Amino acid sequence: MRRFVTALSGLACATIALAGPAAAYEIDPLTRQPLSDVLTVRVRAQPVPTANAALPAADPLQQSPAAAVPQATAIGRETVPYSGPHAPGTIVVSTAERRLYLVLPGGEAMRYGVGVGRPGFTWGGTQTVTMKREWPDWRPPAEMLRRRPDLPRYMKGGIENPLGSRAMYLGNTIYRIHGSNEPETIGTAVSSGCIRMTNEDVADLYTRVKVGTRVIVQR
């Protein structure tokens, strides 16, 4: 029996197909998530679009709200008051809150639920969006390959890829703000440093930001 799993490195996330039974892993007492490089995920049987291609007509991101696949998370995006010091257009990620704020004009911000790095993989600082990609491909970094030499060197973008429907690359790092095929992990600390969003939310954010956008990650 084949099953899909998500491989998490110290710096990036990805999905691969592996055979064999599920293994047992230590559970984080706070997040109730596995403290391992592998997480079980659900996979929707849909055609895999080519990387950087337009969203297929059958994709839930293109459908009407009534027909769209609902987000498997209670964290909905919403406009909230904002009185912080950052200029409109700035992205502020609060690791502690597990929320991402896009500062808007007029003293407001768009707030999204996100998944953040698990213990030992959190980080903070200021970066900029240096690249944006639709249905991004995934190439595991050297750090991951050292830990998981069994992983493929390349995975084509698509609905089964945990980078999701959109990715915004941060500086010269391999951290990204990206979609996820594990919407149930939004609001938790289970990633390896990347900022996860639902595919619906990351598509919304993607349309609002440009290359050069300032990103502030707060611990």
Backbone as CSV, one residue per row, in Angstrom:
resi,resn,N_x,N_y,N_z,CA_x,CA_y,CA_z,C_x,C_y,C_z
1,MET,0.864,-1.200,0.000,0.000,0.000,0.000,0.887,1.233,0.000
2,ARG,0.573,2.177,-0.910,1.392,3.388,-1.006,0.757,4.493,-0.203
3,ARG,1.565,5.343,0.396,1.052,6.485,1.126,2.011,7.654,0.934
4,PHE,1.507,8.836,1.032,2.312,10.024,0.844,2.669,10.596,2.202
5,VAL,3.905,11.060,2.318,4.369,11.655,3.560,5.031,12.959,3.259
6,THR,5.119,13.825,4.263,5.803,15.104,4.128,7.139,15.026,4.819
7,ALA,8.221,15.316,4.080,9.557,15.285,4.653,9.928,16.682,5.072
8,LEU,10.381,16.842,6.306,10.733,18.153,6.825,12.202,18.157,7.187
9,SER,12.947,19.123,6.635,14.354,19.248,6.985,14.513,20.346,8.005
10,GLY,15.795,20.680,8.316,16.029,21.797,9.201,15.697,23.120,8.555
11,LEU,15.486,23.138,7.220,15.278,24.413,6.552,14.127,24.422,5.561
12,ALA,13.621,23.305,5.151,12.596,23.313,4.116,11.672,22.136,4.268
13,CYS,10.534,22.169,3.503,9.517,21.136,3.592,9.227,20.602,2.211
14,ALA,8.810,19.325,2.125,8.466,18.765,0.832,7.650,17.511,1.004
15,THR,7.000,17.065,-0.095,6.232,15.834,-0.076,6.823,14.839,-1.048
16,ILE,6.898,13.573,-0.640,7.404,12.519,-1.504,6.543,11.299,-1.323
17,ALA,6.608,10.373,-2.292,5.873,9.123,-2.184,6.811,8.047,-1.688
18,LEU,6.434,7.360,-0.620,7.248,6.307,-0.061,6.382,5.085,0.164
19,ALA,7.008,3.931,0.163,6.290,2.707,0.461,6.655,2.245,1.854
20,GLY,5.759,1.415,2.443,6.073,0.839,3.734,5.165,1.347,4.804
21,PRO,5.161,0.688,5.971,4.276,1.081,7.076,4.731,2.343,7.731
22,ALA,3.805,3.011,8.419,4.137,4.225,9.151,5.003,3.875,10.345
23,ALA,5.968,4.736,10.642,6.822,4.537,11.807,6.299,5.355,12.961
24,ALA,6.779,5.047,14.165,6.357,5.794,15.345,7.384,6.864,15.638
25,TYR,6.919,8.051,16.026,7.810,9.156,16.304,7.433,9.811,17.621
26,GLU,8.406,10.473,18.234,8.157,11.201,19.472,7.192,12.345,19.202
27,ILE,6.286,12.625,20.126,5.269,13.653,19.959,5.594,14.865,20.822
28,ASP,5.527,16.060,20.227,5.716,17.296,20.970,4.549,17.456,21.942
29,PRO,4.810,17.596,23.250,3.708,17.686,24.211,2.893,18.960,24.077
30,LEU,3.441,19.991,23.446,2.711,21.247,23.297,1.856,21.253,22.050
31,THR,2.438,20.821,20.925,1.716,20.884,19.657,1.015,19.581,19.300
32,ARG,1.378,18.488,19.990,0.860,17.160,19.680,1.203,16.754,18.261
33,GLN,2.354,17.259,17.770,2.786,16.925,16.424,4.074,16.106,16.509
34,PRO,4.353,15.249,15.487,5.579,14.438,15.511,6.821,15.305,15.451
35,LEU,7.817,14.987,16.276,9.103,15.678,16.237,10.052,14.849,15.377
36,SER,9.762,14.762,14.110,10.550,13.946,13.198,10.641,14.655,11.873
37,ASP,11.302,14.018,10.940,11.399,14.576,9.602,10.258,14.113,8.719
38,VAL,9.304,13.367,9.257,8.239,12.824,8.430,6.890,13.022,9.096
39,LEU,5.946,13.559,8.358,4.576,13.725,8.826,3.627,13.120,7.804
40,THR,2.621,12.421,8.284,1.625,11.863,7.377,0.727,12.971,6.864
41,VAL,0.376,12.924,5.595,-0.503,13.928,5.005,-1.573,13.247,4.185
42,ARG,-2.639,14.002,3.903,-3.679,13.528,3.014,-3.414,14.078,1.622
43,VAL,-3.734,13.303,0.611,-3.501,13.717,-0.771,-4.814,13.658,-1.532
44,ARG,-5.159,14.745,-2.197,-6.345,14.780,-3.035,-5.992,14.297,-4.434
45,ALA,-6.779,13.422,-4.980,-6.526,12.871,-6.308,-6.943,13.890,-7.354
46,GLN,-6.005,14.748,-7.752,-6.256,15.757,-8.761,-5.070,15.806,-9.703
47,PRO,-5.267,16.250,-10.939,-4.142,16.365,-11.871,-3.100,17.326,-11.338
48,VAL,-1.838,17.015,-11.595,-0.748,17.863,-11.143,-0.423,18.859,-12.237
49,PRO,-0.624,20.161,-12.015,-0.322,21.147,-13.044,1.172,21.341,-13.191
50,THR,1.593,21.871,-14.320,3.000,22.156,-14.522,3.412,23.319,-13.661
51,ALA,4.712,23.365,-13.328,5.212,24.448,-12.494,5.015,25.772,-13.195
52,ASN,4.690,26.803,-12.413,4.531,28.164,-12.896,3.382,28.307,-13.904
53,ALA,2.504,27.301,-13.948,1.376,27.373,-14.873,0.201,28.057,-14.206
54,ALA,-0.732,28.507,-15.027,-1.942,29.111,-14.473,-2.730,28.052,-13.719
55,LEU,-3.541,28.494,-12.774,-4.338,27.560,-12.001,-5.299,26.824,-12.935
56,PRO,-5.370,25.485,-12.835,-6.293,24.749,-13.690,-7.731,25.081,-13.341
57,ALA,-8.618,24.985,-14.332,-10.008,25.366,-14.121,-10.650,24.551,-13.016
58,ALA,-10.209,23.283,-12.835,-10.825,22.415,-11.843,-10.267,22.641,-10.454
59,ASP,-9.241,23.476,-10.325,-8.624,23.663,-9.015,-9.553,24.444,-8.097
60,PRO,-9.621,24.088,-6.792,-10.538,24.785,-5.885,-10.248,26.267,-5.746
61,LEU,-9.028,26.708,-6.038,-8.720,28.128,-5.928,-9.407,28.941,-7.019
62,GLN,-9.843,28.269,-8.101,-10.497,28.940,-9.206,-12.013,28.864,-9.114
63,GLN,-12.539,28.017,-8.253,-13.964,27.805,-8.199,-14.653,28.887,-7.379
64,SER,-15.960,28.919,-7.462,-16.739,29.845,-6.657,-16.638,29.448,-5.192
65,PRO,-16.859,30.388,-4.254,-16.779,30.044,-2.836,-17.656,28.867,-2.449
66,ALA,-18.808,28.733,-3.068,-19.703,27.640,-2.703,-19.140,26.299,-3.115
67,ALA,-18.353,26.281,-4.208,-17.832,25.016,-4.712,-16.434,24.715,-4.196
68,ALA,-15.772,25.706,-3.603,-14.388,25.531,-3.183,-14.286,24.538,-2.038
69,VAL,-13.144,23.851,-1.982,-12.880,22.949,-0.873,-12.641,23.791,0.380
70,PRO,-13.373,23.555,1.469,-13.203,24.396,2.661,-11.847,24.193,3.304
71,GLN,-11.333,25.234,3.942,-10.076,25.134,4.653,-10.261,24.258,5.885
72,ALA,-9.317,23.352,6.102,-9.383,22.476,7.273,-8.712,23.157,8.454
73,THR,-9.149,24.339,8.771,-8.595,25.081,9.899,-9.635,26.078,10.358
74,ALA,-9.638,26.373,11.644,-10.577,27.343,12.192,-10.045,28.764,12.085
75,ILE,-8.848,28.927,11.550,-8.215,30.244,11.482,-8.540,30.885,10.143
76,GLY,-9.470,31.809,10.133,-9.822,32.508,8.910,-9.082,33.830,8.811
77,ARG,-8.767,34.251,7.589,-8.120,35.547,7.437,-9.147,36.644,7.693
78,GLU,-8.676,37.747,8.242,-9.572,38.855,8.561,-8.800,40.153,8.631
79,THR,-9.503,41.249,8.416,-8.917,42.574,8.554,-9.037,43.006,10.007
80,VAL,-7.906,43.455,10.574,-7.872,43.839,11.987,-7.225,45.213,12.124
81,PRO,-7.477,45.925,13.229,-6.802,47.211,13.463,-5.297,47.004,13.615
82,TYR,-4.520,47.977,13.161,-3.061,47.900,13.285,-2.514,49.273,13.649
83,SER,-1.742,49.303,14.738,-1.143,50.573,15.173,0.363,50.446,15.349
84,GLY,0.955,49.441,14.726,2.395,49.215,14.854,3.217,50.189,14.035
85,PRO,4.550,50.025,14.095,5.449,50.989,13.453,5.729,50.728,11.979
86,HIS,5.236,49.637,11.437,5.649,49.243,10.094,4.738,49.831,9.012
87,ALA,5.350,50.144,7.886,4.645,50.815,6.793,3.718,49.856,6.063
88,PRO,2.664,50.400,5.431,1.791,49.566,4.608,2.598,48.785,3.566
89,GLY,2.210,47.558,3.364,2.923,46.688,2.438,3.904,45.767,3.117
90,THR,4.194,45.999,4.404,5.126,45.163,5.153,4.427,43.896,5.636
91,ILE,5.122,42.776,5.577,4.640,41.525,6.156,5.308,41.344,7.507
92,VAL,4.510,41.088,8.534,5.030,40.839,9.877,4.529,39.457,10.306
93,VAL,5.457,38.565,10.614,5.112,37.221,11.079,5.379,37.148,12.577
94,SER,4.354,36.837,13.346,4.510,36.634,14.784,4.580,35.136,15.044
95,THR,5.797,34.651,15.331,5.965,33.225,15.596,5.186,32.807,16.831
96,ALA,5.189,33.655,17.854,4.494,33.318,19.095,2.986,33.200,18.875
97,GLU,2.416,34.126,18.096,0.977,34.096,17.822,0.608,33.084,16.750
98,ARG,1.595,32.717,15.916,1.336,31.896,14.736,0.355,32.589,13.809
99,ARG,0.685,33.856,13.558,-0.115,34.697,12.681,0.816,35.499,11.773
100,LEU,0.337,35.798,10.590,1.036,36.664,9.642,0.164,37.875,9.398
101,TYR,0.770,39.060,9.461,0.053,40.316,9.242,0.617,40.996,7.994
102,LEU,-0.256,41.373,7.086,0.117,42.240,5.977,-0.422,43.614,6.313
103,VAL,0.482,44.565,6.541,0.067,45.905,6.949,-0.607,46.599,5.775
104,LEU,-1.795,47.141,6.029,-2.580,47.849,5.025,-2.611,49.341,5.337
105,PRO,-2.986,50.179,4.379,-3.158,51.606,4.674,-4.332,51.813,5.643
106,GLY,-4.330,52.956,6.298,-5.466,53.329,7.128,-5.521,52.670,8.484
107,GLY,-4.367,52.245,9.017,-4.364,51.664,10.353,-4.986,50.284,10.447
108,GLU,-4.846,49.486,9.391,-5.379,48.133,9.387,-4.327,47.146,8.896
109,ALA,-4.597,45.872,9.121,-3.740,44.802,8.614,-4.613,43.607,8.275
110,MET,-4.181,42.846,7.272,-4.828,41.574,6.970,-4.105,40.509,7.780
111,ARG,-4.864,39.768,8.576,-4.260,38.762,9.451,-4.596,37.361,8.940
112,TYR,-3.557,36.524,8.863,-3.705,35.147,8.406,-3.163,34.193,9.471
113,GLY,-3.745,33.015,9.568,-3.155,31.962,10.376,-2.018,31.307,9.615
114,VAL,-0.950,30.952,10.324,0.201,30.310,9.683,0.724,29.183,10.566
115,GLY,1.469,28.297,9.951,2.260,27.322,10.677,3.699,27.806,10.707
116,VAL,4.389,27.569,11.810,5.745,28.084,11.985,6.696,26.951,12.372
117,GLY,7.968,27.305,12.547,8.979,26.315,12.869,8.758,25.663,14.226
118,ARG,8.960,24.373,14.282,8.849,23.665,15.540,10.052,23.990,16.423
119,PRO,10.033,23.604,17.711,11.154,23.909,18.602,12.490,23.459,17.996
120,GLY,13.441,24.377,18.011,14.740,24.117,17.414,14.863,24.611,15.994
121,PHE,13.746,25.023,15.386,13.764,25.483,14.001,13.136,26.863,13.844
122,THR,12.957,27.571,14.944,12.428,28.928,14.856,13.556,29.895,14.511
123,TRP,13.199,31.026,13.956,14.180,32.037,13.604,13.485,33.387,13.581
124,GLY,14.261,34.437,13.544,13.727,35.783,13.477,14.648,36.676,12.683
125,GLY,14.125,37.819,12.248,14.931,38.759,11.487,14.124,39.399,10.381
126,THR,14.815,40.180,9.574,14.186,40.904,8.475,14.722,40.400,7.148
127,GLN,13.829,40.081,6.234,14.181,39.636,4.894,13.330,40.403,3.896
128,THR,13.547,40.139,2.640,12.677,40.676,1.586,12.240,39.536,0.687
129,VAL,11.101,39.717,0.044,10.650,38.741,-0.949,11.509,38.936,-2.189
130,THR,12.296,37.923,-2.519,13.205,38.030,-3.660,12.693,37.309,-4.895
131,MET,11.686,36.449,-4.709,11.154,35.708,-5.850,9.764,35.198,-5.489
132,LYS,8.877,35.127,-6.482,7.535,34.579,-6.307,7.330,33.489,-7.361
133,ARG,6.699,32.391,-6.950,6.460,31.303,-7.886,5.076,30.699,-7.660
134,GLU,4.397,30.379,-8.771,3.152,29.622,-8.718,3.470,28.145,-8.902
135,TRP,2.816,27.289,-8.104,3.064,25.853,-8.129,4.572,25.556,-8.187
136,PRO,5.304,25.993,-7.161,6.771,25.877,-7.198,7.256,24.435,-7.172
137,ASP,8.353,24.199,-7.887,9.058,22.923,-7.778,9.798,22.892,-6.438
138,TRP,10.259,21.715,-6.072,11.032,21.590,-4.830,12.302,20.808,-5.078
139,ARG,13.405,21.371,-4.649,14.702,20.701,-4.664,15.226,20.716,-3.231
140,PRO,15.366,19.564,-2.607,15.785,19.555,-1.198,17.166,20.158,-1.032
141,PRO,17.351,20.970,0.001,18.663,21.570,0.245,19.668,20.532,0.732
142,ALA,20.932,20.925,0.696,21.993,20.000,1.104,21.807,19.528,2.538
143,GLU,21.302,20.434,3.410,21.096,20.058,4.805,20.116,18.898,4.923
144,MET,19.067,18.948,4.131,18.068,17.878,4.167,18.624,16.590,3.601
145,LEU,19.367,16.691,2.518,19.907,15.489,1.892,20.907,14.788,2.794
146,ARG,21.618,15.567,3.604,22.532,14.933,4.555,21.764,14.141,5.599
147,ARG,20.612,14.649,5.978,19.797,13.966,6.976,18.944,12.877,6.363
148,ARG,18.508,13.085,5.125,17.612,12.155,4.438,18.127,11.868,3.028
149,PRO,19.204,11.081,2.916,19.764,10.829,1.583,18.833,10.044,0.675
150,ASP,17.741,9.488,1.222,16.791,8.732,0.409,15.835,9.632,-0.358
151,LEU,15.821,10.930,-0.068,14.866,11.826,-0.705,15.211,12.060,-2.177
152,PRO,14.205,12.331,-2.987,14.485,12.672,-4.387,15.182,14.021,-4.464
153,ARG,15.952,14.209,-5.505,16.665,15.486,-5.683,15.759,16.554,-6.282
154,TYR,14.595,16.159,-6.754,13.701,17.120,-7.411,12.272,16.616,-7.306
155,MET,11.351,17.538,-7.056,9.923,17.203,-7.072,9.184,18.305,-7.806
156,LYS,8.427,17.913,-8.796,7.701,18.867,-9.627,6.576,19.522,-8.835
157,GLY,6.321,20.797,-9.111,5.240,21.503,-8.445,3.892,20.908,-8.785
158,GLY,2.958,21.024,-7.858,1.623,20.496,-8.092,0.852,20.358,-6.797
159,ILE,-0.336,19.827,-6.893,-1.236,19.769,-5.760,-0.703,18.873,-4.648
160,GLU,0.168,17.915,-4.965,0.719,17.029,-3.955,1.995,17.578,-3.319
161,ASN,2.504,18.651,-3.864,3.734,19.238,-3.347,3.409,20.119,-2.145
162,PRO,4.036,19.913,-0.985,3.675,20.685,0.210,4.060,22.153,0.141
163,LEU,4.814,22.576,-0.866,5.013,24.014,-1.034,3.736,24.671,-1.519
164,GLY,2.787,23.864,-1.935,1.459,24.366,-2.236,1.367,25.138,-3.532
165,SER,0.328,25.961,-3.597,-0.007,26.650,-4.839,0.869,27.865,-5.118
166,ARG,1.460,28.440,-4.078,2.270,29.650,-4.237,3.433,29.608,-3.242
167,ALA,4.536,30.248,-3.622,5.665,30.402,-2.702,6.297,31.762,-2.908
168,MET,6.674,32.394,-1.811,7.411,33.653,-1.816,8.731,33.407,-1.099
169,TYR,9.817,33.557,-1.812,11.142,33.211,-1.316,11.734,34.392,-0.563
170,LEU,12.370,34.107,0.566,12.838,35.159,1.464,14.344,35.343,1.374
171,GLY,14.755,36.485,0.875,16.160,36.828,0.786,16.950,35.794,0.009
172,ASN,18.185,35.533,0.472,19.026,34.499,-0.114,18.946,33.208,0.680
173,THR,17.976,33.124,1.593,17.801,31.914,2.386,16.965,30.907,1.602
174,ILE,16.757,29.743,2.196,15.845,28.787,1.579,14.530,28.750,2.342
175,TYR,14.299,29.742,3.184,13.000,29.887,3.837,12.002,30.479,2.844
176,ARG,10.753,30.080,3.013,9.702,30.566,2.133,8.431,30.809,2.936
177,ILE,7.602,31.685,2.431,6.199,31.718,2.812,5.501,30.938,1.721
178,HIS,4.843,29.847,2.075,4.301,28.992,1.025,2.997,28.344,1.445
179,GLY,2.311,27.784,0.456,1.094,27.041,0.727,1.414,25.693,1.333
180,SER,0.381,24.911,1.565,0.593,23.615,2.205,-0.530,22.656,1.843
181,ASN,-0.177,21.368,1.688,-1.197,20.340,1.540,-1.521,19.700,2.888
182,GLU,-1.121,20.381,3.975,-1.454,19.966,5.337,-2.169,21.116,6.054
183,PRO,-3.360,21.499,5.608,-4.023,22.654,6.218,-4.295,22.469,7.699
184,GLU,-4.348,21.208,8.170,-4.591,20.978,9.589,-3.425,21.407,10.469
185,THR,-2.263,21.687,9.870,-1.112,22.126,10.666,-1.046,23.639,10.826
186,ILE,-1.944,24.372,10.164,-1.941,25.822,10.302,-2.319,26.182,11.745
187,GLY,-1.531,27.085,12.334,-1.734,27.433,13.731,-0.886,26.609,14.676
188,THR,-0.039,25.746,14.134,0.827,24.921,14.964,2.286,25.216,14.659
189,ALA,3.177,24.619,15.438,4.617,24.779,15.250,5.190,23.428,14.850
190,VAL,5.163,23.131,13.563,5.617,21.824,13.093,6.557,21.903,11.897
191,SER,6.766,23.084,11.317,7.586,23.177,10.116,9.061,23.206,10.494
192,SER,9.885,23.256,9.481,11.325,23.336,9.694,11.855,24.740,9.444
193,GLY,11.000,25.724,9.648,11.421,27.114,9.520,10.624,27.897,8.502
194,CYS,10.058,27.213,7.511,9.217,27.904,6.541,7.914,28.345,7.193
195,ILE,7.306,29.372,6.620,6.020,29.884,7.092,4.934,29.274,6.209
196,ARG,4.100,28.420,6.807,3.060,27.725,6.057,1.733,28.472,6.108
197,MET,1.006,28.419,5.006,-0.351,28.948,4.940,-1.213,27.943,4.193
198,THR,-2.536,28.072,4.322,-3.380,27.264,3.456,-3.177,27.730,2.014
199,ASN,-3.478,26.869,1.073,-3.360,27.255,-0.332,-4.247,28.442,-0.668
200,GLU,-5.423,28.505,-0.052,-6.327,29.624,-0.301,-5.727,30.936,0.211
201,ASP,-5.173,30.903,1.423,-4.624,32.128,2.001,-3.349,32.574,1.312
202,VAL,-2.475,31.637,0.956,-1.226,32.046,0.310,-1.505,32.612,-1.078
203,ALA,-2.552,32.112,-1.748,-2.922,32.683,-3.051,-3.415,34.113,-2.882
204,ASP,-4.152,34.369,-1.800,-4.622,35.728,-1.527,-3.445,36.654,-1.226
205,LEU,-2.537,36.208,-0.365,-1.365,37.028,-0.029,-0.506,37.285,-1.262
206,TYR,-0.350,36.272,-2.087,0.489,36.354,-3.286,0.064,37.506,-4.189
207,THR,-1.257,37.717,-4.289,-1.754,38.784,-5.159,-1.530,40.167,-4.561
208,ARG,-1.264,40.234,-3.271,-1.148,41.513,-2.580,0.287,42.007,-2.416
209,VAL,1.264,41.136,-2.599,2.651,41.529,-2.348,3.465,41.456,-3.635
210,LYS,4.564,42.180,-3.645,5.453,42.233,-4.795,6.847,41.792,-4.376
211,VAL,7.656,41.459,-5.367,9.072,41.225,-5.103,9.649,42.501,-4.495
212,GLY,10.414,42.367,-3.449,10.952,43.513,-2.725,10.196,43.818,-1.449
213,THR,9.057,43.143,-1.227,8.288,43.357,0.000,9.136,43.006,1.217
214,ARG,9.081,43.863,2.223,9.825,43.634,3.469,9.079,42.626,4.328
215,VAL,9.797,41.641,4.873,9.217,40.602,5.723,9.949,40.604,7.060
216,ILE,9.215,40.805,8.133,9.797,40.824,9.480,9.254,39.606,10.234
217,VAL,10.163,38.744,10.661,9.778,37.555,11.405,10.168,37.767,12.867
218,GLN,9.158,37.773,13.727,9.365,37.992,15.158,9.241,36.670,15.882
219,ARG,10.165,36.394,16.788,10.100,35.162,17.583,8.974,35.245,18.583
